[in-house]
Amino acid sequence: MRSYHRDLVEALDLVAAGKVRPIMETYPLDRVHEAFARVESGKVRFRAVLRIPQD
């Protein structure tokens, strides 16, 4: 049986090599309520990410 640590290291290696890309929905911070509603209702399939403006 493979260890969890070994699987994690392998997954991170794939990401670092550019062979895996995260899939997400992004929302500007002013649409936080919409993003939360979509997460809460189960409509977000992968990840919901809020974009925070940098000054």
C-alpha positions as CSV (number, residue, x, y, z in Angstrom):
1,M,0.0,0.0,0.0
2,R,1.4,3.4,-1.0
3,S,1.8,6.0,1.7
4,Y,-0.2,9.2,1.7
5,H,3.0,11.2,1.9
6,R,4.4,9.6,-1.2
7,D,1.2,10.3,-3.1
8,L,1.2,13.9,-2.0
9,V,4.8,14.4,-3.1
10,E,4.0,12.8,-6.5
11,A,1.0,15.1,-7.0
12,L,3.0,18.2,-6.1
13,D,5.7,17.1,-8.5
14,L,3.1,16.9,-11.3
15,V,1.8,20.4,-10.5
16,A,5.4,21.8,-10.4
17,A,6.1,20.2,-13.8
18,G,3.0,21.9,-15.3
19,K,1.2,18.6,-16.0
20,V,-1.7,19.4,-13.7
21,R,-3.7,22.6,-13.5
22,P,-6.2,23.6,-10.8
23,I,-9.7,24.2,-11.9
24,M,-11.6,27.0,-10.1
25,E,-14.1,29.7,-10.4
26,T,-12.8,33.1,-9.4
27,Y,-14.9,36.0,-8.1
28,P,-13.9,39.6,-7.2
29,L,-14.2,40.4,-3.6
30,D,-17.3,42.5,-4.1
31,R,-19.2,39.4,-5.3
32,V,-18.4,37.4,-2.1
33,H,-22.1,36.8,-1.4
34,E,-22.7,35.3,-4.8
35,A,-19.6,33.0,-4.5
36,F,-20.7,31.9,-1.0
37,A,-24.3,31.2,-2.2
38,R,-22.9,29.1,-5.1
39,V,-20.7,27.1,-2.7
40,E,-23.5,26.6,-0.2
41,S,-25.9,25.4,-2.8
42,G,-23.4,23.0,-4.3
43,K,-23.2,24.7,-7.7
44,V,-19.4,25.2,-7.5
45,R,-17.9,22.0,-9.0
46,F,-14.3,22.4,-8.0
47,R,-13.0,25.5,-6.1
48,A,-14.3,29.0,-5.5
49,V,-11.6,31.6,-5.1
50,L,-12.0,35.3,-4.2
51,R,-9.7,37.8,-5.9
52,I,-8.6,40.4,-3.4
53,P,-7.4,43.6,-5.1
54,Q,-3.8,44.6,-4.3
55,D,-3.3,48.3,-3.9
